[in-house]
């Protein structure tokens, strides 16, 4: 980060009194960890801070101290608006309308630099890692609760330090957060291991209709699946990480039906494939190995569009050094796509 940008951010944070900190819809561990880490640090510095997540805090992250302070909608006026871990402004949802954020802190390579000041570091493994490094530089102290929030974000976005972008620097940051009081085993267990009974039922719905075509695997989760499982969220309960662990697969895709005729799509790819290029085609974004988009249409319509684009992507990347034999055998799976989609459209 340049010294000019460092000085600008330091002044922004020091001069502001009423601060709004937001992150994206369907928040993951890094969105929650970075929002909570920055928000609590600003509160400890004597600032009036509102922390906002449009979809609220998922149940599996409510163990974090301070998470009860996170609201769904901002109230009042602010002299500084900060968005964390968000590649584009629409992902904040309706929390802020007709408002240009003052500061954008993120690590997504597809970030649109939508704020007045943008700190976007794609080389960082998580937005929480950026904050772990720079909060002290901005004269903001990190106590045990802040360290726990930031380490949760770091652990979540690297899926337990095993994504392909992991670095020695990120491990040093994790060690620093542990020295400040963050309990790594407990946070790891809460963020990545523990699962509700409803989540397990929800996973079963998606796994039962898993499809595989050469080195591409996909499944879907409908609104009816959510009702049958009594799953409270509008995400995939991290099922995409299970799909991405399947042997001999280059790309995994999951389709999650949303209310209002839209479908959330998540892609995961093996190192060497930049799947964010497909997400960008559909108005989304993310990282080379992990991206997403929210697309209008029925579950079946969006699935057909996205699978066609993903197949074309794989064909155009036939020189990828994986065992590429894409297009040489028919689709196979546990059930036909049309069979399981008829109730959801």
C-alpha positions, 0 to 999 in steps of 0.5 A: 500500500502506498504511503499516500493511501495509508495516510488518507485512510488513517485520516478518514478513520481518525476524523470521522465520528459517526461511522457505518461499516457494511458488508455483503448479502449472504455473509460468509466468515470473512464478511462477518470477521472483517466487519466485526473486526473493523467495527469493534476496533473503531468502537474501542477508539471512541467512535460511534459505529453501526455495523450492518449486514443486510441478511444478519449474522448466520447462526454458526457465527453468532458465537463471536463476541460483538456479533449481537451489535450487528444490525440489518439496516443503518439508522441516521446519518454518517460522516464515513461509510466503509464497505468491507469484503465486497467486490461491487456495491450491488452486493451490499443489497438495499442497505445503502441506496444512492450513496457512494461509500467513502472507503472500500476494503477488499481482496477480490480481484474483480473489485470495481473500486466503487468507493471514494478511496479503495484499498483492494489487495487481491494478493491477500488471502482474506479481507480480514487478513488486510485488517489484521495487518493494517489496523495497528498501522491506522492506530486501531488496537486489536484486542482478543475479541477483534483478533477472534473475529479477524482470525475467523475471517482468515480461517473461513476464506482459506478453508482452514489454510488450504486454498491455493493462495495461502502464503507464509505471510498469512500464517504469520498474521494468524500466529499474531492473532493467536498471540493476541488471544484468538483461540484457533482450535475453537474458531476453526471448529466453529467456522468449518467443522460444526454443522447444524442438523438442518444444514446436514438435511439441506446438504442431503437434498443437494447431494442426492441430485449431484451431476458429473460430466467429465471434470465438471460437477454440479448440483442445485438447491431449491426453495422447496429444499430449504423448506423441507430441511427447515434450513434458515439461510438463503445460501448453500450451507457451504456445500460447494466446498464439499463438491470442490473436494471431489477427486478428478474434478476441475470445476464445481458449480452449485445453484441456489434458488432465491426468492424473487426469481433469481438464482445464486451461483457459486463456482470453484475451480482447481488452481490454474483455472480463472473461474472469475471470468465466467462469473463476470459474464453473469454480473458477478465476480470473486477470485480465480478459484472461487467466484459467484453471481446472482442471476435472474431466471428460474433454476432450470433456465439459469442452470442451462445458461451457466453450464453452457458457459462453463463447458465453453470455458473448459473447452477454451482452457483445454491446455490446462495441465489437469487431466482434461478429457472434457466432452468425451463422455456423456453426463452422468449423475444420481438423477436427471436435472429435469426430474428434480427441478419440476417442483421448483419452477 
